[in-house]
Amino acid sequence: MDESAGVLAAARWPLAVGREADWLRELTCDDGLTGFMPPALPDAAWVLHSMYEHQVGPTGWSFVEYRRRAGAPCLAYYSPLLHGAEGFDNLHIRTGTLADALVLYDHPDEDGWTPSNLWPRDRSWVLCTDYDLWVTKVAGPPALIEALLDDAELEAVRLPWAT
């Protein structure tokens, strides 16, 4: 890892309080062992491969709208299994912005692991990536799911039970 990338990641995504994920725990009725797998909010899709392979914003958004959304405060939850945790009382969460989410790959305190969940503070959508799956579940508003499904550069499939 590039040392400057690690410093940038640590500065832009500091630790947050564990109770920030309480709403996910309640929503999923889960302990978050491998991440919280959310239900449709009200829609959902699987996005194959990596979300970070796609560098262009969704079509139909103005540059101003894209930057507004990219600057949204977000939270990232890491599965306790990734850190050798024995308990689930103090969840491992970082806070930053969507625009800076790419630096999570270089975070010096995460031993190369990526977050299990990522969501904005307004809780309008949530991502869930299990460490051993090649897909990311995205749950959120229909407009978000449609943008993912309509994007020719992404492989995405609507979850049939979400409609």
C-alpha positions as CSV (number, residue, x, y, z in Angstrom):
1,M,0.0,0.0,0.0
2,D,1.2,3.5,-0.8
3,E,1.9,5.2,2.5
4,S,0.3,8.5,1.4
5,A,-2.9,6.6,0.4
6,G,-3.0,5.1,3.9
7,V,-2.6,8.4,5.6
8,L,-5.4,9.9,3.4
9,A,-7.7,7.0,4.2
10,A,-7.1,7.3,7.9
11,A,-7.8,11.0,7.8
12,R,-10.9,10.8,5.7
13,W,-12.5,7.8,7.4
14,P,-12.1,7.9,11.2
15,L,-13.8,5.5,13.5
16,A,-17.4,6.2,14.5
17,V,-19.5,5.0,17.4
18,G,-20.8,1.4,17.1
19,R,-24.4,2.3,17.7
20,E,-24.5,3.9,14.3
21,A,-25.4,0.4,12.9
22,D,-28.2,-0.2,15.4
23,W,-30.8,0.6,12.7
24,L,-29.3,-2.0,10.5
25,R,-29.3,-4.6,13.3
26,E,-33.0,-3.8,13.9
27,L,-33.9,-3.7,10.2
28,T,-32.3,-7.1,9.4
29,C,-32.9,-8.9,12.7
30,D,-29.2,-9.9,12.4
31,D,-26.0,-9.8,14.4
32,G,-23.9,-8.5,11.4
33,L,-21.5,-11.5,11.5
34,T,-20.8,-11.2,7.8
35,G,-22.5,-7.9,7.2
36,F,-26.1,-6.8,7.5
37,M,-28.1,-8.1,4.5
38,P,-30.9,-5.6,4.1
39,P,-34.4,-6.1,2.7
40,A,-35.6,-4.0,-0.2
41,L,-35.8,-0.3,0.7
42,P,-38.2,-0.6,-1.2
43,D,-36.2,-2.0,-4.1
44,A,-33.0,-4.0,-4.4
45,A,-30.5,-5.4,-6.9
46,W,-27.4,-7.5,-7.0
47,V,-24.4,-5.7,-8.7
48,L,-21.9,-8.2,-9.9
49,H,-18.1,-7.7,-9.4
50,S,-16.8,-4.5,-7.8
51,M,-18.7,-1.3,-7.4
52,Y,-15.4,0.6,-7.7
53,E,-14.7,-0.8,-11.2
54,H,-17.2,1.8,-12.5
55,Q,-15.8,5.3,-12.4
56,V,-18.5,7.3,-14.1
57,G,-21.6,8.7,-12.2
58,P,-25.1,7.5,-13.1
59,T,-26.6,9.0,-16.2
60,G,-29.3,11.6,-15.8
61,W,-27.6,13.4,-12.9
62,S,-26.2,16.9,-13.5
63,F,-22.6,17.4,-12.3
64,V,-24.0,19.6,-9.4
65,E,-26.3,16.8,-8.3
66,Y,-23.6,14.1,-8.6
67,R,-21.2,16.2,-6.5
68,R,-24.0,16.9,-3.9
69,R,-24.7,13.2,-3.5
70,A,-21.0,12.2,-3.6
71,G,-20.3,14.6,-0.7
72,A,-23.0,12.9,1.4
73,P,-21.8,11.8,4.8
74,C,-21.6,8.0,4.9
75,L,-20.8,5.2,7.3
76,A,-18.9,2.0,6.7
77,Y,-19.4,-1.2,8.8
78,Y,-16.8,-3.9,9.0
79,S,-17.7,-7.5,9.9
80,P,-16.3,-8.5,13.3
81,L,-14.9,-11.7,11.7
82,L,-12.5,-9.6,9.7
83,H,-10.9,-8.2,12.8
84,G,-10.9,-11.3,14.9
85,A,-13.5,-9.9,17.2
86,E,-15.1,-12.3,19.7
87,G,-18.1,-10.1,20.5
88,F,-20.6,-8.0,18.7
89,D,-21.3,-5.3,21.3
90,N,-18.9,-2.7,20.0
91,L,-19.3,-2.7,16.2
92,H,-16.5,-1.5,14.0
93,I,-17.7,1.5,12.0
94,R,-16.0,4.4,10.1
95,T,-17.4,7.7,8.9
96,G,-16.6,9.7,5.8
97,T,-18.1,10.8,2.5
98,L,-19.2,8.8,-0.5
99,A,-16.7,10.7,-2.6
100,D,-13.9,9.4,-0.5
101,A,-15.1,5.8,-0.3
102,L,-12.4,4.5,-2.7
103,V,-9.7,5.3,-0.1
104,L,-11.3,2.6,2.2
105,Y,-9.3,0.1,0.1
106,D,-6.1,1.7,1.4
107,H,-7.1,2.2,5.0
108,P,-4.1,1.2,7.1
109,D,-6.1,-0.1,10.0
110,E,-8.3,-2.5,8.0
111,D,-5.7,-5.1,6.9
112,G,-6.9,-5.0,3.3
113,W,-10.5,-5.7,4.1
114,T,-13.3,-3.6,2.6
115,P,-16.5,-2.7,4.5
116,S,-19.4,-5.2,4.7
117,N,-21.9,-2.3,4.6
118,L,-21.9,1.2,3.4
119,W,-24.8,3.7,3.7
120,P,-25.5,7.4,3.9
121,R,-26.4,9.1,7.2
122,D,-30.0,9.6,5.8
123,R,-30.3,5.8,5.5
124,S,-31.9,6.1,2.0
125,W,-29.9,3.2,0.7
126,V,-27.4,0.6,1.9
127,L,-24.8,-1.7,0.3
128,C,-23.9,-5.1,1.6
129,T,-20.9,-7.0,0.3
130,D,-20.2,-10.3,1.9
131,Y,-16.4,-11.1,1.9
132,D,-16.9,-14.3,0.0
133,L,-19.4,-13.2,-2.6
134,W,-18.7,-11.6,-6.0
135,V,-21.8,-9.4,-5.8
136,T,-22.9,-6.4,-3.8
137,K,-26.5,-6.1,-2.7
138,V,-27.8,-2.6,-3.1
139,A,-31.1,-1.7,-1.4
140,G,-32.7,1.7,-1.8
141,P,-35.2,3.8,-3.7
142,P,-36.4,2.6,-7.2
143,A,-34.6,5.4,-9.0
144,L,-31.3,4.2,-7.6
145,I,-31.9,0.6,-8.5
146,E,-33.1,1.6,-12.0
147,A,-30.0,3.7,-12.5
148,L,-27.9,0.6,-11.7
149,L,-29.9,-1.7,-13.9
150,D,-29.9,0.7,-16.8
151,D,-26.1,1.4,-16.7
152,A,-24.5,-0.4,-19.6
153,E,-21.1,-0.6,-17.8
154,L,-22.5,-2.5,-14.7
155,E,-23.8,-6.0,-14.5
156,A,-26.9,-5.8,-12.2
157,V,-29.9,-7.9,-11.6
158,R,-33.1,-6.8,-9.8
159,L,-33.9,-9.1,-6.9
160,P,-37.2,-10.7,-7.8
161,W,-38.5,-10.6,-4.3
162,A,-38.0,-6.9,-4.1
163,T,-40.7,-5.9,-6.6
